[in-house]
């Protein structure tokens, strides 16, 4: 097995799988990706996995958000909130849709280093779209092998080998004050490959009070002292000061003026500042042809200050200003072995992981946009210990068996320092543990058609924010809040359509016990969470990509998801069984077609159709379905050693009025986050 393949896996114990990658103008191919934990071709893997070439996120794109290109992956919905204080809204097969900020239910990984904390909360802002070699998306049962998540895994793999020195400058401008500047480089110095990029993104925002600025820096170094080993080091930095938060709108405000901001957001100057620095290193070594060892470690700091839309002045509140100083780190050890069992080849992977997060969380009264009196002061610690074993075996011709088991332990510890009058001691300790088995079978029906089935169990713990307070207002952690346990099933077909196309179709079902949902607020500013006895998510995914004659490239993805409460009586005693899970569209469709001429001119259309989305558990309101059409065109030119690539882009060319995302169970019925109308952008890239 090649050093390049195993380096891409990263020593974070990232599972290796293969997936299909389609780039405009290139034939259908299979590439090795890292979204599961054993090396194998995705076409022969019993799992729903897709890989998108990194150029798809850069060519005629803004290079800011993951949502710009993930529409072509079925089962995954990534919504741009138009609010950079709250990150993107990401869900996979309905998991993660309830997150009001950050990403829940989906594991985020970059080059083997987790961007999801041990408690299950993650952010997409650190994803390096400039340096991405590919973006991998895994849905279904095999995602459980990553531990604390239910819905899937999204991983970015950046360039690990530099074949030729390069340098590039980019600039993009658009309406609503959109500006982005970037530079990136790659160079090989003997046995060292070095690459990195810098970028600044600024916007005044589509809505009032939604301006943002984000500076990002990424650096990657790979050193190969010999043919059997390699050392890789990575550094990522994000600085995002004073990002304005327009918060959600009520139905009345949305219909009156979708650009407006809620009055209390202005009165309390809602905003967020983030500074995030992390680094990691991995060492990889082969021992003969059958064994390989990977070791990885990482560490980071994250400082956050957020001004909320609630002053939270009561002593029993948590404060309308959040001041958080976080340190996190961890490591992993993984061993891969190849051999034979009963005369048939097998692959075995064994690994252990440890992740830890410590944070000092303080809260203050939001006094008209200024920091007021203290209302919260605590030390939070969470760590997870995980062990896993994964195997793949081909007992007979045309059959592949894949399976694994993971043991996860997650421990929470809160030490409360704000014990004043009616605000009692909220200190406490809580732990969760679970064993997650998964098994899949693939049958090679023909050389170009494979059938697969898989089943497994996943678990998802509450986050610190969800554990912080009890629904009845008594002191201490919410000890009655259980982890959600999901049993996942899928069955599908993967087919190559000649040399130019690929078709995948999957049926899926997930039954979840003790899903985590919104509970009562016993005191202002103290949100609580409870368990829903049983929920179900089931549906179908279909994806088709085809390279057509004459320079045309076509792709489409469709997802049907029926997500509902099977058994749930809420805190008010209302039986919500049979209601739809909020935040999950029943239908989601994406299609794109592009054309490239030999002269360097290219153009394309993108279409998105999203069904109605309920905004709360009671299904009392919903964001309407919508259809959006985008157009882009560009020209490539070469001037000596320099390459120029200019483009123009128009999003929402029909000027559709629609809600881009919803805040599930939003306070004060502020559910709606509207999306922009027709928007123009231009960009230029120059490099060699």
Long-range contacts (C-beta under 8 A, 24 or more apart in sequence): 1-39, 1-286, 1-292, 3-224, 3-227, 3-228, 3-230, 3-284, 3-286, 4-160, 4-161, 5-32, 5-39, 6-39, 6-284, 6-286, 6-292, 6-294, 6-336, 7-160, 7-222, 7-230, 7-232, 7-284, 8-32, 8-33, 8-34, 8-133, 8-157, 8-160, 9-34, 9-39, 9-112, 9-294, 10-34, 10-111, 10-112, 10-113, 10-157, 10-232, 10-282, 10-294, 10-296, 11-112, 11-232, 11-282, 11-283, 11-284, 11-294, 11-295, 11-296, 11-332, 11-334, 12-109, 12-111, 12-112, 12-113, 12-114, 12-280, 12-282, 12-296, 12-298, 12-332, 12-353, 13-37, 13-112, 13-294, 13-296, 13-332, 13-333, 13-334, 13-351, 13-352, 13-353, 13-388, 14-109, 14-112, 14-155, 15-142, 15-145, 15-146, 15-349, 15-390, 16-40, 17-42, 17-45, 17-47, 17-49, 17-138, 18-42, 18-43, 18-44, 18-45, 19-49, 19-50, 19-51, 19-136, 20-50, 20-51, 20-502, 21-51, 21-52, 21-53, 21-134, 22-53, 22-502, 22-545, 22-547, 22-553, 22-555, 23-53, 23-55, 23-56, 24-55, 24-59, 24-553, 24-594, 24-596, 24-602, 25-547, 25-551, 25-553, 25-596, 26-547, 27-499, 27-500, 27-547, 28-496, 28-499, 28-500, 28-501, 28-502, 28-545, 28-547, 31-134, 33-134, 33-136, 33-157, 34-112, 34-136, 34-155, 34-157, 35-136, 35-137, 35-138, 35-153, 35-155, 36-138, 36-142, 36-145, 36-153, 36-390, 37-145, 37-349, 37-351, 37-388, 37-390, 37-404, 38-336, 38-347, 38-349, 38-390, 38-391, 38-392, 38-402, 39-336, 39-347, 40-347, 40-392, 40-400, 40-402, 42-494, 43-450, 43-494, 43-496, 44-400, 44-442, 44-444, 44-450, 45-400, 45-402, 45-440, 45-442, 45-452, 46-142, 46-400, 46-402, 46-440, 46-441, 46-442, 46-452, 46-453, 46-454, 47-138, 47-140, 47-141, 47-142, 47-402, 47-440, 47-452, 47-454, 48-75, 48-138, 48-139, 48-140, 48-490, 48-492, 48-504, 48-506, 48-508, 48-541, 49-136, 49-137, 49-138, 49-139, 49-142, 50-74, 50-136, 50-137, 50-504, 50-543, 51-134, 51-135, 51-136, 51-137, 52-134, 52-135, 52-136, 52-137, 53-133, 53-134, 54-129, 54-131, 54-132, 54-133, 54-134, 54-135, 57-129, 57-132, 57-135, 58-129, 58-130, 59-634, 59-647, 60-602, 60-604, 60-632, 60-633, 60-634, 60-647, 60-649, 60-683, 61-649, 62-172, 62-174, 62-178, 62-180, 62-649, 62-681, 62-683, 63-129, 63-130, 63-170, 63-172, 63-180, 63-182, 63-199, 64-129, 64-180, 64-201, 65-124, 66-90, 66-124, 66-127, 66-129, 66-135, 66-154, 69-135, 70-135, 70-137, 70-154, 71-557, 71-590, 71-606, 71-608, 72-543, 72-545, 72-555, 72-556, 72-557, 72-590, 72-592, 73-137, 73-543, 73-557, 74-504, 74-506, 74-541, 74-542, 74-543, 74-557, 74-558, 74-559, 75-139, 75-152, 75-506, 75-508, 75-541, 75-559, 75-561, 76-137, 76-139, 76-152, 76-154, 76-559, 77-559, 77-584, 77-585, 77-588, 77-610, 79-660, 79-661, 80-660, 80-661, 80-675, 81-660, 81-661, 81-673, 82-205, 82-206, 82-207, 82-210, 82-246, 82-660, 82-661, 82-673, 82-674, 82-675, 82-676, 83-207, 83-210, 83-245, 83-246, 83-247, 83-673, 84-125, 84-203, 84-210, 84-212, 84-214, 84-240, 84-243, 85-212, 85-243, 85-244, 85-245, 85-270, 85-271, 85-272, 85-306, 86-245, 87-123, 87-124, 87-125, 88-124, 89-583, 89-661, 90-124, 90-154, 91-151, 91-583, 91-584, 92-137, 92-139, 92-143, 92-151, 92-152, 92-154, 93-139, 93-140, 93-151, 93-152, 93-508, 93-510, 93-537, 93-539, 93-561, 94-151, 94-510, 94-537, 94-561, 94-563, 94-581, 94-584, 95-149, 95-150, 95-151, 95-152, 95-460, 95-486, 95-510, 95-537, 96-151, 97-563, 97-581, 97-582, 97-583, 97-584, 97-664, 98-516, 98-517, 98-518, 98-581, 98-582, 98-583, 98-664, 98-665, 99-664, 100-663, 100-664, 100-665, 100-666, 104-460, 104-463, 105-149, 105-150, 105-151, 105-460, 106-149, 106-151, 106-152, 106-153, 106-154, 107-143, 107-146, 107-147, 107-148, 107-149, 107-152, 107-153, 107-154, 108-154, 108-155, 109-146, 109-153, 109-154, 109-155, 109-156, 110-155, 110-156, 110-158, 110-236, 111-156, 111-157, 111-158, 111-220, 111-232, 111-234, 111-280, 112-280, 112-282, 112-296, 113-234, 113-278, 113-280, 113-296, 113-298, 114-298, 114-330, 114-355, 116-148, 116-149, 117-328, 117-355, 117-357, 117-382, 118-148, 118-328, 118-330, 118-355, 118-356, 118-357, 118-382, 118-383, 118-384, 118-410, 119-148, 119-357, 119-382, 119-410, 119-412, 119-461, 119-462, 119-463, 119-464, 120-148, 120-149, 120-460, 120-461, 120-462, 120-463, 121-463, 121-464, 121-465, 123-276, 125-214, 125-216, 125-238, 125-240, 125-274, 125-276, 126-216, 126-236, 126-238, 126-276, 126-278, 127-156, 128-156, 128-158, 128-197, 128-216, 128-218, 128-236, 129-156, 130-170, 130-182, 130-184, 130-197, 130-199, 130-218, 131-158, 131-159, 131-184, 131-195, 131-196, 131-197, 131-218, 131-220, 132-156, 132-157, 132-158, 133-157, 133-158, 133-159, 133-160, 139-490, 139-508, 139-541, 140-454, 140-456, 140-488, 140-490, 140-506, 140-508, 141-438, 141-439, 141-440, 141-454, 141-455, 141-456, 141-457, 141-458, 141-488, 141-489, 141-490, 142-402, 142-404, 142-438, 142-440, 142-454, 142-456, 143-458, 144-406, 144-436, 144-438, 144-456, 144-457, 144-458, 144-459, 144-488, 145-388, 145-390, 145-404, 145-406, 145-436, 145-438, 147-353, 147-384, 147-386, 147-406, 147-408, 147-436, 148-384, 148-408, 148-410, 148-459, 148-460, 148-461, 149-458, 149-460, 150-458, 150-459, 150-460, 150-484, 150-486, 150-488, 150-510, 150-512, 158-195, 158-218, 158-220, 158-234, 159-186, 159-195, 159-220, 160-193, 160-220, 160-222, 160-232, 161-193, 161-222, 162-186, 162-187, 162-188, 162-193, 162-194, 162-195, 163-188, 164-188, 166-687, 166-688, 167-687, 167-688, 168-685, 168-686, 168-687, 168-688, 169-685, 169-686, 169-687, 170-199, 170-683, 170-684, 170-685, 170-686, 171-683, 171-684, 172-681, 172-682, 172-683, 172-684, 173-681, 173-682, 173-683, 174-649, 174-679, 174-680, 174-681, 174-682, 175-676, 175-679, 175-680, 175-681, 176-203, 176-204, 176-205, 176-206, 176-676, 176-679, 177-202, 177-203, 177-204, 177-205, 177-211, 178-202, 178-203, 178-204, 178-681, 179-203, 191-223, 191-224, 191-225, 192-221, 192-222, 192-223, 193-220, 193-221, 193-222, 194-219, 194-220, 194-221, 194-222, 195-219, 195-220, 196-220, 205-244, 205-246, 206-259, 206-674, 206-675, 206-676, 206-679, 207-246, 207-258, 207-259, 207-260, 207-261, 207-674, 208-246, 208-259, 208-260, 208-261, 209-244, 209-245, 209-246, 209-261, 209-265, 209-266, 209-270, 210-244, 210-245, 210-246, 210-261, 211-243, 211-244, 212-240, 212-243, 212-244, 213-240, 213-241, 213-242, 213-243, 214-238, 214-239, 214-240, 214-243, 215-239, 215-240, 228-285, 228-286, 228-287, 229-283, 229-284, 229-285, 229-286, 230-283, 230-284, 231-281, 231-282, 231-283, 231-284, 232-281, 232-282, 232-283, 232-284, 233-279, 233-280, 233-281, 234-279, 234-280, 234-281, 235-277, 235-278, 235-279, 236-276, 236-277, 236-278, 236-279, 237-276, 237-277, 238-274, 238-275, 238-276, 238-277, 239-274, 239-275, 239-276, 240-272, 240-273, 240-274, 240-275, 241-273, 241-274, 241-275, 242-271, 242-272, 242-273, 243-271, 243-272, 243-273, 243-274, 244-270, 244-271, 245-270, 245-271, 245-272, 245-306, 245-307, 245-309, 246-270, 247-309, 247-670, 248-662, 248-663, 248-666, 248-670, 248-671, 248-672, 248-673, 249-670, 249-671, 249-672, 249-673, 249-674, 250-668, 250-669, 250-670, 250-671, 250-672, 251-621, 251-669, 251-671, 251-672, 253-672, 254-659, 254-672, 254-674, 258-657, 258-674, 259-674, 262-309, 262-670, 264-309, 264-310, 265-309, 267-368, 267-369, 268-307, 268-308, 268-309, 268-310, 268-311, 268-320, 268-366, 268-368, 268-369, 269-307, 269-368, 269-369, 270-307, 270-308, 270-309, 271-306, 271-307, 272-304, 272-305, 272-306, 272-307, 273-303, 273-304, 273-305, 273-306, 274-302, 274-303, 274-304, 275-301, 275-302, 275-303, 276-300, 276-301, 276-302, 276-303, 277-301, 277-302, 278-328, 289-338, 290-337, 290-338, 290-339, 291-335, 291-336, 291-337, 291-338, 292-335, 292-336, 293-333, 293-334, 293-335, 293-336, 294-332, 294-333, 294-334, 294-335, 294-336, 295-331, 295-332, 295-333, 296-331, 296-332, 296-333, 297-329, 297-330, 297-331, 298-329, 298-330, 298-331, 299-327, 299-328, 299-329, 300-327, 300-328, 300-329, 301-325, 301-326, 301-327, 301-328, 302-326, 302-328, 307-366, 307-369, 308-366, 308-525, 310-366, 310-524, 310-525, 310-667, 311-365, 311-366, 311-367, 311-372, 312-363, 312-365, 312-366, 312-375, 312-524, 312-525, 313-365, 313-372, 313-373, 313-375, 314-375, 314-523, 314-524, 314-525, 315-375, 315-420, 315-421, 315-422, 315-423, 316-422, 316-423, 316-473, 316-523, 316-524, 316-526, 317-363, 317-375, 317-523, 317-524, 317-525, 317-526, 318-363, 318-375, 318-376, 318-468, 318-469, 318-525, 318-526, 319-362, 319-363, 319-364, 319-365, 319-366, 319-374, 319-375, 319-376, 319-525, 320-363, 320-364, 320-365, 320-366, 320-372, 320-525, 321-363, 321-364, 321-365, 321-366, 321-371, 321-372, 322-361, 322-362, 322-363, 323-361, 323-362, 323-363, 323-364, 323-371, 324-359, 324-360, 324-361, 324-362, 325-359, 325-360, 326-357, 326-358, 326-359, 326-360, 327-357, 327-358, 327-359, 328-355, 328-356, 328-357, 328-358, 329-355, 329-356, 330-354, 330-355, 330-356, 341-393, 342-395, 344-393, 344-394, 344-395, 344-396, 345-393, 345-394, 346-391, 346-392, 346-393, 346-394, 347-391, 347-392, 347-393, 348-389, 348-390, 348-391, 349-388, 349-389, 349-390, 349-391, 349-404, 350-388, 350-389, 350-390, 351-387, 351-388, 352-385, 352-386, 352-387, 352-388, 353-384, 353-385, 353-386, 353-387, 353-388, 354-383, 354-384, 354-385, 354-386, 355-383, 355-384, 356-381, 356-382, 356-383, 356-384, 357-381, 357-382, 357-383, 359-464, 361-464, 363-418, 374-418, 375-418, 375-423, 375-525, 376-418, 377-416, 377-417, 377-418, 378-414, 378-415, 378-416, 378-417, 378-418, 378-426, 378-427, 379-414, 379-415, 379-417, 380-412, 380-413, 380-414, 380-415, 380-464, 381-411, 381-412, 381-413, 381-414, 382-410, 382-411, 382-412, 382-413, 382-464, 383-410, 383-411, 384-408, 384-409, 384-410, 384-411, 385-409, 398-443, 398-444, 398-445, 399-441, 399-442, 399-443, 399-444, 400-441, 400-442, 400-444, 401-439, 401-440, 401-441, 402-439, 402-440, 402-441, 402-442, 402-454, 403-437, 403-438, 403-439, 403-440, 404-437, 404-438, 405-435, 405-436, 405-437, 405-438, 406-435, 406-436, 407-433, 407-434, 407-435, 407-436, 408-432, 408-433, 408-434, 408-435, 408-436, 408-459, 409-433, 410-461, 410-483, 412-464, 412-467, 412-477, 414-464, 414-467, 414-468, 414-477, 424-474, 424-475, 425-475, 425-476, 426-468, 426-469, 426-475, 426-476, 426-477, 427-476, 428-476, 428-477, 428-479, 429-477, 430-467, 430-477, 430-479, 432-459, 432-461, 432-483, 434-459, 434-483, 434-485, 448-495, 448-496, 448-497, 449-493, 449-494, 449-495, 449-496, 450-493, 450-494, 450-495, 451-491, 451-492, 451-493, 452-491, 452-492, 452-493, 452-494, 453-489, 453-490, 453-491, 454-488, 454-489, 454-490, 454-491, 455-487, 455-488, 455-489, 455-490, 456-487, 456-488, 457-485, 457-486, 457-487, 457-488, 458-485, 458-486, 458-488, 459-483, 459-484, 459-485, 459-486, 460-484, 460-486, 460-516, 462-516, 462-529, 465-527, 466-516, 466-529, 467-529, 468-526, 469-522, 469-523, 469-526, 469-527, 469-528, 470-522, 470-528, 471-519, 471-520, 471-522, 471-528, 471-530, 471-571, 472-522, 473-522, 473-523, 473-526, 478-528, 478-529, 480-530, 480-531, 481-516, 481-529, 481-530, 481-531, 482-514, 482-531, 483-514, 484-512, 484-513, 484-514, 484-515, 484-516, 484-531, 485-512, 485-513, 485-514, 486-510, 486-511, 486-512, 486-513, 487-511, 487-512, 492-541, 497-546, 500-546, 500-547, 500-548, 501-544, 501-545, 501-546, 501-547, 502-543, 502-544, 502-545, 502-546, 503-542, 503-543, 503-544, 504-541, 504-542, 504-543, 505-540, 505-541, 505-542, 505-543, 506-540, 506-541, 506-542, 507-539, 507-540, 508-537, 508-538, 508-539, 508-540, 508-541, 509-536, 509-537, 509-538, 510-536, 510-537, 510-538, 511-535, 511-536, 511-566, 512-536, 512-537, 517-568, 517-570, 517-617, 517-665, 518-617, 518-664, 518-665, 519-571, 520-571, 520-572, 521-667, 527-667, 530-570, 530-571, 532-565, 532-567, 532-568, 533-566, 533-567, 533-568, 533-569, 534-565, 534-566, 534-567, 534-568, 535-563, 535-564, 535-565, 535-566, 535-568, 535-581, 536-562, 536-563, 536-564, 536-566, 537-561, 537-562, 537-563, 537-581, 537-584, 538-562, 538-563, 550-595, 551-595, 551-596, 551-597, 551-598, 552-593, 552-594, 552-595, 553-593, 553-594, 553-595, 553-596, 554-591, 554-592, 554-593, 555-591, 555-592, 555-593, 556-589, 556-590, 556-591, 556-592, 557-589, 557-590, 557-591, 558-587, 558-588, 558-589, 558-590, 559-587, 559-588, 559-589, 560-586, 560-587, 561-585, 561-586, 561-588, 562-586, 565-617, 568-617, 570-617, 574-618, 576-617, 576-618, 579-614, 579-617, 579-618, 579-619, 580-614, 580-619, 581-614, 582-613, 582-614, 582-615, 582-616, 582-617, 582-619, 582-662, 582-664, 582-665, 583-613, 583-614, 583-615, 583-662, 583-664, 584-613, 584-614, 585-610, 585-611, 585-612, 585-613, 585-625, 586-611, 586-612, 587-611, 587-625, 600-635, 600-636, 600-637, 601-633, 601-634, 601-635, 601-636, 602-633, 602-634, 602-635, 602-636, 603-631, 603-632, 603-633, 603-634, 604-631, 604-632, 604-633, 605-629, 605-630, 605-631, 606-630, 606-631, 606-632, 613-659, 613-662, 615-662, 615-663, 615-664, 615-665, 615-666, 615-671, 615-672, 616-664, 616-665, 616-666, 616-671, 617-665, 621-669, 621-671, 623-658, 623-659, 623-662, 623-671, 623-672, 624-658, 624-659, 626-656, 626-658, 626-659, 627-654, 627-656, 628-652, 628-654, 628-656, 628-658, 628-675, 629-653, 629-654, 641-688, 642-686, 642-687, 642-688, 643-685, 643-686, 643-687, 643-688, 644-684, 644-685, 644-686, 645-684, 645-685, 645-686, 646-682, 646-683, 646-684, 646-685, 647-682, 647-683, 647-684, 648-680, 648-681, 648-682, 649-680, 649-681, 649-682, 649-683, 650-678, 650-679, 650-680, 650-681, 651-676, 651-678, 651-679, 651-681, 652-676, 652-677, 652-678, 652-679, 653-678, 654-678
